[in-house]
Amino acid sequence: MPRSTNAFFSSVRSIGSPPTRAILTRPAAAPARHDGPAMADEDRTKWDARYEASGSPGSAPAWLDAWDAVLPRSGRALDVASGTGRLALWARSRGLEVTAIDISKVALDRLREAAPDVVTVERDLELDPRLPRGPFALITCFRYRQLSLWPSMSAVLAPGGVLVAEVLGVANLERHAHPSRRWLADPGELLEAARGLEIVHAESGWLDDQYSERIIVRKTSLA
């Protein structure tokens, strides 16, 4: 795992390297909830404003470099809750044909400007959880917590395909008031959501002063 300032991971589980340690578990909280069209409009307005004010998408998380051999370099990729597309652009640079889905038109417009060949889908996944038709060799879902999407992501993942997800964990509230509890995962939540998929790597802990939950899973031919 790449070294980083303030890095301390309390739980790691992998096939191969890095070393394996036990996963911490606690009772799961209630799933994230959406309060209807009014909340959807509020969310869209909030994210459009945020992306209007933001700079470049940035680069993909450095921790993915350690798993380069596991991650596909051909086929189709789906970036869920893509924002301006740092994961979509990364997947494209690996040679994949990318589809990106997000609630924000502003974010997707900026992504299309950077990469016109990326297919974009503007959708509030909490009100309309349909995903583009698969199969996808790679699915990325970063900093977006919606447990109800996991069966759909598994369904459109190709046999042998890889799904990579990262969310902030509930322990993040120990140091930060935001994001709110709604967006924070319980310990072990991603492992439970990925039930039926092969766990390639899972870890959780403090990194750069944020508490992250990460997982890489693979769909076996029998899944």
FIRO-609532 format. One record per residue (C-alpha): x, y, z. Coordinates in pm, whole numbers, padded with zeros to 5 digits, always signed. Layout:
N
XYZ;...
END
This chain:
223
+00000+00000+00000;+00140+00345-00087;+00259+00543+00215;+00058+00849+00307;+00048+01119+00574;-00159+01024+00880;-00221+00676+00740;-00342+00409+00981;-00561+00124+00862;-00737-00068+01136;-00865-00347+00916;-00720-00510+00605;-00824-00819+00414;-00673-00922+00081;-00607-01206-00155;-00228-01199-00176;-00054-00878-00067;-00088-00674+00156;-00122-00887+00475;-00457-00997+00608;-00606-00888+00940;-00952-00928+01087;-01240-00710+00969;-01414-00508+01240;-01793-00541+01253;-02073-00350+01422;-02452-00346+01379;-02548-00185+01049;-02736+00142+01044;-03053+00197+00844;-02995+00236+00468;-02963+00583+00319;-03305+00738+00253;-03429+00985-00009;-03720+01217+00070;-03867+01258-00278;-03855+01503-00572;-03802+01814-00359;-03493+01659-00201;-03380+01544-00546;-03394+01899-00679;-03209+02022-00373;-02938+01759-00421;-02902+01841-00790;-02876+02214-00722;-02621+02156-00447;-02398+01936-00663;-02429+02159-00970;-02314+02455-00760;-02028+02257-00612;-01902+02145-00952;-01940+02495-01096;-01694+02612-00831;-01458+02316-00847;-01131+02287-01034;-01001+01994-01235;-01134+01644-01160;-00802+01541-01010;-00634+01206-01047;-00751+00862-00943;-00664+00758-00586;-00301+00646-00559;-00394+00331-00366;-00530+00178-00687;-00173+00159-00823;-00099-00133-00593;-00377-00332-00763;-00290-00251-01124;-00254-00618-01219;-00605-00695-01094;-00782-00405-01265;-00901-00447-01627;-00740-00273-01923;-01001-00360-02184;-01377-00383-02217;-01641-00148-02079;-01629+00049-01755;-01905+00214-01552;-01831+00500-01312;-02121+00535-01066;-02173+00882-00916;-01888+00999-01134;-01884+01370-01061;-01650+01539-01308;-01493+01204-01382;-01161+01143-01210;-01235+00767-01209;-01396+00776-01552;-01091+00947-01701;-00861+00703-01524;-01053+00405-01665;-01044+00564-02010;-00666+00604-01982;-00645+00230-01920;-00812+00160-02254;-01169+00095-02141;-01487+00226-02304;-01641+00433-02027;-01995+00519-01923;-02040+00770-01639;-02359+00831-01442;-02424+01122-01204;-02698+01353-01076;-02515+01670-01186;-02548+01801-01540;-02267+02047-01470;-02030+01767-01374;-02119+01556-01677;-02085+01853-01913;-01732+01908-01783;-01653+01541-01822;-01773+01544-02185;-01555+01848-02252;-01252+01657-02124;-01341+01328-02295;-01613+01348-02563;-01605+00971-02615;-01722+00899-02259;-02093+00812-02254;-02272+01014-01985;-02603+00949-01812;-02765+01220-01598;-02975+01050-01332;-03064+01074-00964;-02993+00715-00866;-03191+00739-00544;-03511+00818-00734;-03427+00612-01043;-03174+00339-00956;-03152+00189-01305;-02798+00137-01427;-02688+00128-01792;-02704-00215-01950;-02393-00426-01897;-02186-00621-01897;-01902-00408-01759;-01548-00532-01703;-01494-00260-01441;-01731-00068-01213;-01613+00214-00988;-01823+00373-00713;-01633+00625-00499;-01758+00847-00218;-02121+00750-00283;-02320+00536-00041;-02637+00369-00170;-02663+00009-00054;-02966-00058-00274;-02743-00020-00582;-02519-00315-00500;-02743-00591-00645;-02775-00387-00966;-02400-00327-00987;-02338-00698-00937;-02594-00781-01207;-02429-00563-01474;-02075-00670-01380;-01930-00912-01636;-01813-01257-01527;-01455-01199-01415;-01526-00827-01389;-01401-00611-01102;-01591-00364-00884;-01397-00106-00682;-01568+00105-00416;-01462+00356-00154;-01676+00545+00095;-01610+00734+00414;-01688+00540+00731;-01900+00645+01029;-01583+00689+01236;-01513+00996+01022;-01757+01184+01249;-01502+01156+01529;-01301+01429+01354;-01536+01586+01100;-01899+01701+01109;-01935+01653+00734;-02030+01451+00536;-02341+01375+00740;-02423+01032+00882;-02639+00956+00578;-02330+00918+00359;-02110+00725+00602;-02070+00347+00603;-02071+00120+00905;-01770-00108+00960;-01808-00417+00744;-02092-00263+00542;-01917-00296+00207;-01830-00659+00278;-02195-00733+00346;-02307-00540+00036;-02063-00741-00177;-02191-01078-00054;-02173-01330-00339;-01872-01162-00501;-01510-01264-00449;-01332-01032-00207;-00998-00938-00360;-00915-00665-00108;-01090-00479+00172;-00955-00224+00417;-01072+00047+00652;-00905+00313+00861;-00769+00668+00879;-00594+00802+00571;-00508+01169+00521;-00732+01254+00819;-01039+01083+00672;-01177+00744+00772;-01216+00535+00456;-01380+00202+00377;-01242+00041+00059;-01314-00278-00129;-01216-00454-00451;-01437-00747-00552;-01455-00976-00852;-01750-01158-01006;-01676-01524-01057;-01826-01703-01356;-02075-01871-01120;-02185-01556-00936;
END
